[in-house]
Amino acid sequence: MAQVFKRSTNTISKVSIFGALFALAGLAWGSAMVQRSPYMTDAGVAREQPVQFSHKHHVAELGIDCRYCHTSVEETGSAGIPPTKTCMNCHSQIWADSPMLEPVRASFRSDESIRWTRVHDLPDFVYFDHGIHVDKGIGCASCHGRVDEMNLMWQMSSLQMEWCLDCHRHPERHVRPREEVFNMAWQPPADQEERGRELLARYGVKTAHLTNCSTCHR
């Protein structure tokens, strides 16, 4: 009986099979990279605002504490957006006629809130509580980055689940003394993990609870 396929068909078949496997693996890897990229997460992308508020100027140069504007950050789930009156406490006297601050003055006159563009926006199915993180010694900079160096605010991290879990699985690497929570320049000591475990015990943190699904998904 005559041979139906050429001998080279075996080689072509093997190359095609392995090529398809590598192509699928490449597509999976490429998809994972796209999902983690700033294109999808907006990490590192500075956001335009109705008023170009500079955290660097207010925090680093003027020394204003985070809690002056974000008044509820220690007690509630939300850090809170400051009302226009908070801005006008200073700007009724300082830069009172600046054209850049006209939206602030207009908001104060009309009693209509400024429509700020949200920078850190978690999905609705994720529950995040600022108060509990502050109470357990997680610094602002751990999630938001060096805000005191940002003229325009941007999202430092991906805010994806794997990023949250990296901290929840190893909280000893990130926890700090409570008095250092609002210190943007704080640096972990050489023995951070050992000290971190001591702080977790002092704060009563049960690490097994941190990776329970219901902790963040309610």
PyMOL commands that set and color helices and strands:
alter all, ss='L'
color gray80, all
select helices_A, chain A and resi 8-36+38-41+55-61+66-69+84-91+99-110+130-135+140-144+147-149+161-169+171-173+178-180+192-203+207-210+213-216
alter helices_A, ss='H'
color red, helices_A
deselect
rebuild
show_as cartoon
